[in-house]
Amino acid sequence: MKYEAVIGLEVHVQLKTASKMFTSVPYRFGEEPNSLIDPVVMALPGSLPVINREAVAKSVQVGILLGCDIAKTCKWDRKNYFYPDSPKNYQISQYDQPLCLNGSVEIEVAGPSRSEEGPHRNVQLTRIHLEEDVGKLTHFDRDSLVDYNRAGTPLIEIVTEPDIYSADEAFAFLTALRRILVYAGISDCDMEKGQLRCDANISIRPVGSETLGTKVELKNLNSISGVRNGVAYEIARQKQVLSEGGSLVQETRRWDADRNMTTSMRTKEEAHDYRYFPDPDLMPVSVSEEWKAELAKDLPEVPFDRQRRYQEDFGLPYSSASVLISDRMLADFFESAVTTGGSPALLANFVVNDLSRELSAGEEGVDLSNCKVEPAGLSELVKLVEENVISNQIAREVLNEMLANGGSPRQIVKDKGLEQSSDEGELETLCREAIAANEKAVNQYKEGNAKAINAVKGYVMKATKGKANPKVVNDLIEKLVNE
């Protein structure tokens, strides 16, 4: 029997706020253990929670970005459980009246897709609710230590429908979601710092069936690649169990990245095991249409919408547009350069292939936020290429000089004498020398090997240190070879 996987994800995202969810205590990663606490965090008698308005606002913004239905009123509930990471012995969360319902995340998956429209499709969401994070436990051979610095940090839980059907789709979902949230400044989504965490609910069923199989929850997925690897393993494991005549049980399993396998942790709890009840210390929150409209004004364009606009408005190829929108700072830099003039296609080429490469290869800590190349400067450089003042090759040299020392590209070209040569008389002499020095390549070209002529062109470009006008050189060589 052939089986298919059905996957739902529960994604926890720490919100980027100045203070914790129900107290003014700040949260910063890497501080001394248990230094970011107060009576509210530690649930000392008489301490009362106060709602963080910024956390609610950012949660509403996430709902807007993902097309959710924003609740007019939501309330707070206590999720009761006894575990050392929660000093209250309960977690303040949302149960039956969450802040956001429905919505979707657009994903892109290479290869076969369930969508008739191609590699893009929308993964449907069930809900997004706002809650507080818990502390962090560190386990040793005989002891465990707890750090409550993280406890009380604002956290949204994004729950998908069982609408993901492969490990690659799970990877694509998290990649797309992370990009949206980072774009909007909602969270830094650094999984190494615990700012984005994911649990996967995985089941398999016979192909063609609409009934979900036995659900297994997978935890300890500490990277986006880890989610893909863990889900892929669990799908294969479940298929093997059924193919060998066994049966699956509803349980929670742990992904062991070192051993590349999952192991059983416990049977799965149900919602009633947590004994949810409304928090008596917190009033419900109302979200007005006016507040939603105000929050929506501060939101950026969704990345995939931006990609489509680049392809439609600027005529960029998919390859360039997809790289540009992968980083908001990179895309903003490109658009700023476009507004000052120059070919969008040529600008995109320099940003994607040259500027990004040089920045990644440069000094640690150098990025577009402190780059010496301004958008207007790159636009000016592109105009020099379009005006045939310099060649692409020289433009890259000028860009390297700008990255190192800043300055105007036009002035750099003038000071270094890098203007492109289009003197046909001078270039014809060099072209004749190149043809004579590359007789074998010329013969191969005449026999039909079009690429062989590049050796002749390269001779001229080398002789002029890249200053020869490539088009003039190309036309001259073709004319002289065919005489």
C-alpha positions, -999 to 999 in steps of 0.1 A, spaced: 0 0 0 12 35 -8 11 61 20 12 99 21 23 121 49 1 148 65 19 173 87 9 202 109 34 225 125 32 244 158 57 273 156 67 294 187 81 328 179 96 352 206 84 387 199 109 415 197 97 438 225 114 460 251 100 440 280 84 407 289 47 398 284 33 407 318 60 427 335 85 456 328 115 433 331 135 432 298 147 401 280 181 398 263 198 366 252 231 356 269 226 374 302 238 359 335 213 331 345 183 343 365 193 380 363 162 391 343 135 382 369 112 399 393 82 390 416 59 386 386 82 363 367 88 342 399 50 343 408 56 356 443 25 361 464 8 394 458 24 400 423 0 408 395 6 407 357 1 437 335 -4 432 297 24 443 273 6 464 247 35 462 223 33 424 223 -4 425 215 3 450 187 30 429 171 7 398 173 -20 417 155 5 427 129 14 391 123 -23 383 119 -26 411 93 5 399 74 -8 364 72 -44 373 63 -59 361 96 -92 370 111 -83 393 141 -105 387 171 -125 417 183 -120 404 218 -96 378 231 -90 365 266 -63 349 287 -62 314 301 -41 295 325 -25 263 311 -18 243 342 11 219 345 38 211 370 73 214 356 105 233 368 106 256 338 75 274 350 77 290 385 39 296 385 31 260 377 9 274 350 15 293 317 -6 323 308 -19 315 273 -50 317 251 -73 287 247 -108 291 233 -105 328 223 -72 333 205 -61 366 190 -60 354 154 -79 327 135 -74 312 100 -49 329 76 -22 313 55 15 314 46 26 313 9 54 288 3 76 279 -26 88 243 -32 109 231 -61 98 200 -79 63 183 -78 37 204 -61 1 198 -49 -8 232 -64 -21 235 -99 -5 270 -101 31 256 -99 57 257 -71 38 283 -50 8 275 -28 -7 286 5 -5 266 37 -36 272 58 -34 282 94 -57 273 123 -48 300 148 -22 323 163 -23 329 200 -2 350 223 13 336 255 44 338 278 75 317 273 89 295 300 124 291 315 152 271 301 163 238 316 199 225 312 203 188 321 234 171 334 241 135 344 226 138 379 213 173 381 193 199 361 196 237 363 169 262 354 174 297 341 143 319 344 156 347 322 134 336 293 104 330 314 77 355 307 90 366 273 62 373 248 56 343 226 32 337 197 22 302 187 14 298 150 -6 266 144 -11 253 109 -38 230 96 -27 195 87 -19 211 53 18 202 48 27 170 29 64 166 29 96 174 47 105 199 19 72 217 24 78 219 61 112 235 54 96 259 28 69 269 53 94 278 81 117 296 56 88 317 43 74 324 77 107 334 92 114 358 63 80 375 67 85 380 105 121 392 102 110 416 74 84 432 96 106 434 127 84 411 146 112 388 157 148 380 148 137 344 146 172 331 155 167 294 163 201 291 180 188 317 205 154 300 210 136 329 192 119 304 168 110 269 179 90 243 161 71 211 169 58 189 141 27 167 142 31 139 117 8 112 105 6 90 74 -24 76 56 -32 56 25 -30 77 -7 -65 88 -16 -78 86 20 -92 117 37 -89 103 72 -59 113 92 -36 86 106 -23 83 142 -5 116 151 30 116 164 44 149 178 81 156 171 101 178 194 137 191 197 138 204 162 165 231 167 170 244 132 150 247 100 172 220 84 166 200 115 129 202 110 133 189 74 156 161 85 135 151 115 102 151 96 117 131 67 130 105 92 97 102 110 77 98 78 100 70 67 98 54 102 60 54 103 58 39 68 81 11 77 61 3 109 29 0 89 45 -19 60 58 -45 85 23 -50 99 28 -29 131 7 -2 145 14 34 155 6 50 188 -1 86 196 30 98 213 57 125 216 90 117 201 124 135 202 146 142 172 182 132 179 203 151 154 235 134 164 221 99 158 198 111 130 168 94 144 137 99 166 131 83 200 100 80 221 95 105 250 60 100 263 24 94 253 7 126 241 -13 148 265 -47 161 255 -60 196 260 -80 185 291 -48 174 308 -39 210 312 -71 220 330 -74 254 312 -94 281 329 -97 319 324 -70 339 342 -87 358 370 -60 385 371 -62 397 334 -90 414 316 -99 405 280 -84 426 252 -104 444 226 -89 451 191 -107 480 173 -107 484 135 -90 518 140 -61 502 159 -58 475 132 -56 501 105 -30 521 124 -8 489 129 -12 479 92 4 512 81 38 502 96 39 468 78 62 461 48 53 444 16 52 406 19 84 391 4 67 370 -23 46 400 -34 77 420 -37 93 393 -58 64 393 -82 65 431 -84 102 430 -93 96 406 -121 66 424 -134 76 461 -129 114 458 -134 115 429 -157 139 410 -134 145 373 -139 133 350 -112 169 342 -101 177 379 -93 143 387 -78 144 357 -55 179 366 -42 169 403 -36 138 396 -16 156 371 6 169 400 27 149 432 33 180 454 36 193 441 3 159 447 -14 156 482 1 191 490 -11 182 479 -46 150 499 -47 167 530 -34 193 527 -62 165 522 -88 148 555 -78 180 574 -86 182 560 -121 200 533 -140 189 500 -155 170 479 -129 183 447 -145 219 460 -144 215 473 -108 201 440 -97 230 422 -113 255 443 -94 237 440 -61 231 402 -64 264 391 -80 290 417 -69 279 437 -39 266 408 -20 296 386 -28 321 414 -18 303 420 15 301 384 24 338 380 17 348 412 35 356 420 71 333 405 97 306 429 108 305 447 75 270 447 59 247 471 41 240 490 73 276 503 74 287 498 38 306 526 22 287 522 -11 254 542 -11 225 533 -34 230 566 -54 267 556 -58 259 522 -73 233 539 -96 260 563 -108 283 533 -114 257 516 -135 251 547 -155 289 548 -164 285 513 -178 253 522 -197 271 553 -212 300 531 -223 324 551 -202 336 519 -185 332 482 -191 316 457 -167 350 445 -158 363 479 -149 330 486 -130 338 458 -107 372 472 -100 356 506 -92 330 489 -70 358 473 -50 375 507 -45 341 522 -34 337 493 -9 372 500 5 373 537 6 339 551 -6 339 580 -30 322 589 -63 325 562 -90 328 589 -117 357 606 -98 374 572 -92 373 565 -129 387 599 -137 415 598 -111 426 563 -121 423 568 -159 399 539 -163 377 554 -191 368 528 -217 387 530 -251 365 530 -282 393 542 -306 388 519 -336 421 526 -350 440 517 -319 418 487 -312 420 474 -348 458 472 -344 454 451 -312 427 429 -328 451 421 -357 478 412 -332 453 390 -313 442 372 -344 478 365 -354 487 352 -319 456 329 -317 456 312 -351 443 279 -337 414 296 -320 406 315 -352 405 283 -373 383 266 -347 359 296 -349 358 294 -387 350 256 -384 319 265 -364 331 267 -327 317 301 -319 332 301 -284 367 297 -297 368 334 -306 367 343 -269 404 336 -267 410 364 -293 388 388 -275 405 380 -242 439 389 -257 427 424 -265 410 429 -231 442 418 -214 463 441 -235 441 471 -226 437 461 -190 400 458 -195 395 492 -209 386 483 -244 350 486 -254 338 450 -256 313 457 -283 338 475 -305 363 447 -300 337 421 -309 327 439 -341 363 444 -352 373 408 -346 344 394 -365 350 418 -394 387 410 -395 383 372 -392 358 371 -420 378 393 -444 
